[in-house]
Structure formats: structure tokens, C-alpha cells
Amino acid sequence: MMAASNTWVRSQVSQSGPNNAKRKVRRVLIVDDHPIVRQGLRRVMENEEDLTVCGEAETARDARAAIKELNPDVIIADISLKQGDGIELVRDVRAHYPQLPILVLSMHDETIYAERMLSAGANGYIMKQAASEQFLVSLRRVLDGGIYVSEAVGNNMIQKFAAGGSYISANPIDRLSNRELQILHMIGKGMSTRETAHSLNLSIKTVESHRQRIKRKLNLTTGTQLVQYAVNWFTGREGAATGYVLKDPLAPGERGEAS
């Protein structure tokens, strides 16, 4: 049944009968702005006796409304959403629903995002390229109160812990704060400074200040270079960020962006 907002969907959830009463059915809310991804997740879970999709949402605002209305047992959320931001959604959900498990399912590099999302309040992080069997393992892990990351991410976190304050990453992205990473992400998917400010509930001046700090940390000098870097990084070509030339579709002044 479609909710009143017509933007998030409530699923018909079957009740457990006497034949399957031994296993509690956990209700899953999917938050992703790609319908085909939501459909794929449904298909993965539809034959699992202990899992059922209770609803879907494609924006952070709709996700908040769906959580309040549907009371799910777990949330599967992407980082990239049409409106809002997955990092902010995770923080907000954790603040208002401290016990609600959150599994982040994303196409974005786990070496960049996994630890940050856990710090923001997520219980697990898995890539969309993972096999369906591994996805189910990660989902049940967080539902059972555990933490899920890949072996590679787990090893990296252990190395950081063992090194203490002496650990230095070779990746310049790691120099960015979580807020700066959010803004770089939004630049990469084509959002203007004004759109970014509105999405994050910040002033344009604050976003411009963050842009300047991002440029300094990434050793960039102009707004055009920042856009090139952000787009290349966002689309998985971060290795070519400084050599790949991509024309900014709008001049900085037209986008309301600082150079």
C-alpha cells in the first residue's frame, strides 16, 4: 500500500503461522533511490523465512517517515540518495532510534566509507558488488547485534588501532573530515553549492568554506579542479583525478560556487 506521501511504500507483511512460528520474521526497510536495487533486494529476501521487506523509501526524509510508521527491525540504506545524504540519515536514525540496526549497502569504496559509517552509527557496511549470500550474512549479523565489515576493512581497522596515533594513510581522501567527505560526494554527483547547503541544512558560506578546506587538503587550486577531482572520485576514477580533464558543465559563478 502506498503511503500518503506517495514516496515511500509499505509492503504487505504476512504473519507467522504455526508452521514457521519457530523463527521470528524480521521486518526490513530498504532505503535506496534506485528502484531496480530495491527490487533486487526484495528478490534476495523473499525466499528467506526469517526476513520480510516491510517498506521502501528513496529519500532520507521519506525514510524517517517510514521508520516512524512501520517500526522496522533493521534498515538497509545507501549513501547516495536523491534528496538528503546517507551519512546524515545514519546519524539521525542512531540519535532517535539507538537500538535500530543499520546496514549500509553501497557502491562506494568501503576503504573510504566503511569506518566512517560505523563511526556515524551504522552497524555494518557491505558493497553492492557482494554476492547475495554474503549480503544475507551481513544482514543477519547486524540483526543479531553484531558488526559487519569485510575482512579487508576489518584488517585495516585493526592495523589503525595497533598503530595508534602513528598511522598515516596514503590516500588523500582520508585527510577529509566526515563533513568534507559529504560535500566532496555531493560535488561529485553534480550538486551545486546552493543545493548542497540546502541538503545539509548549512549556509552557502559554510559550504564554500568547506570547499576551500577540501581544495587545500587535496592540493587543488581552483574550483574547476575540485569539480574534476570530485566527479572522477565519485565515479570510481579517483586514480585519474589529477590527470583526467572534465569540463565543468557550468562556470563556477553560474553554479553559485566559490573558486
C-alpha positions, -999 to 999 in steps of 0.1 A, spaced: 0 0 0 13 34 -9 18 59 19 1 92 20 32 110 8 33 87 -23 70 85 -19 76 55 4 60 22 0 45 -1 27 47 -38 19 21 -63 28 38 -84 55 25 -119 61 21 -130 97 39 -161 110 17 -191 112 21 -223 133 44 -239 107 70 -211 108 65 -199 144 99 -211 154 117 -184 135 109 -148 142 103 -128 110 124 -96 110 110 -66 91 134 -48 67 131 -13 54 150 -6 22 163 30 16 177 34 -19 170 58 -47 173 31 -74 141 11 -79 160 -18 -96 182 -21 -65 152 -22 -42 136 -48 -64 168 -69 -64 170 -68 -26 134 -79 -23 141 -109 -45 171 -119 -24 150 -118 8 116 -131 -5 125 -168 0 141 -163 34 118 -175 62 131 -150 88 132 -119 66 105 -97 50 105 -63 34 81 -41 53 86 -10 31 108 11 8 120 47 7 141 66 -18 149 98 2 162 105 37 130 124 46 108 95 34 130 70 53 124 89 85 86 89 80 87 52 71 107 43 102 82 61 124 52 45 107 65 10 101 88 3 131 112 -19 111 137 -43 128 165 -32 105 173 -6 79 193 -12 47 205 22 34 226 36 6 250 65 10 238 83 -22 201 94 -21 182 117 -44 174 141 -16 195 142 16 225 122 24 231 87 38 256 98 63 232 123 78 204 97 77 225 72 97 234 99 123 198 109 126 184 74 129 210 65 155 202 96 176 164 89 176 165 51 175 196 39 194 187 2 191 177 1 155 203 -19 134 215 -1 102 233 -19 74 248 4 47 248 -12 13 267 10 -12 286 10 -45 312 34 -29 346 23 -19 344 5 15 380 15 23 368 52 23 334 49 38 330 18 60 348 30 91 333 64 88 298 50 85 304 28 116 316 59 134 284 77 124 263 49 139 259 21 113 262 -15 124 276 -28 91 289 -19 56 287 -41 25 294 -33 -11 266 -38 -37 290 -60 -57 289 -86 -29 272 -119 -35 236 -123 -23 247 -150 2 272 -126 18 246 -98 19 223 -121 39 252 -130 62 258 -92 68 221 -85 73 216 -113 99 248 -102 116 236 -67 123 201 -80 132 217 -103 158 235 -73 174 269 -77 157 291 -55 135 298 -64 99 326 -52 76 346 -71 50 378 -89 60 399 -63 43 382 -34 61 384 -53 94 422 -59 90 427 -22 81 408 -11 113 430 -35 133 461 -20 118 450 15 126 442 5 162 475 -12 166 494 18 152 476 42 175 482 79 166 512 70 143 490 56 115 493 77 83 471 69 53 485 73 18 450 82 5 445 119 4 407 114 9 414 102 44 425 137 53 390 149 49 366 152 78 332 135 75 315 167 66 341 175 39 337 140 25 299 145 23 305 178 4 330 162 -20 305 134 -26 278 159 -34 301 179 -58 309 146 -75 272 138 -82 267 173 -97 251 192 -69 257 230 -67 269 248 -36 233 261 -30 219 225 -34 245 211 -11 238 238 15 201 231 14 205 194 16 228 196 46 210 225 63 241 247 61 246 282 49 262 287 14 291 305 31 298 274 53 297 251 23 321 274 5 345 274 35 344 236 34 352 236 -3 383 258 3 395 234 30 389 204 7 410 220 -20 438 227 4 438 191 18 437 176 -17 463 200 -31 439 216 -56 439 253 -66 407 260 -85 370 252 -83 372 235 -117 400 212 -104 378 204 -74 348 195 -96 371 173 -119 385 155 -89 351 150 -72 335 136 -104 364 113 -111 364 101 -75 326 97 -73 326 76 -105 354 54 -94 382 70 -113 399 87 -84 433 74 -96 429 96 -126 416 126 -107 445 149 -114 451 138 -150 416 134 -164 402 167 -178 365 171 -175 349 204 -184 326 218 -157 292 220 -173 285 254 -157 310 280 -148 316 284 -111 297 317 -110 267 302 -126 266 273 -101 269 297 -72 303 280 -63 334 296 -50 366 291 -70 
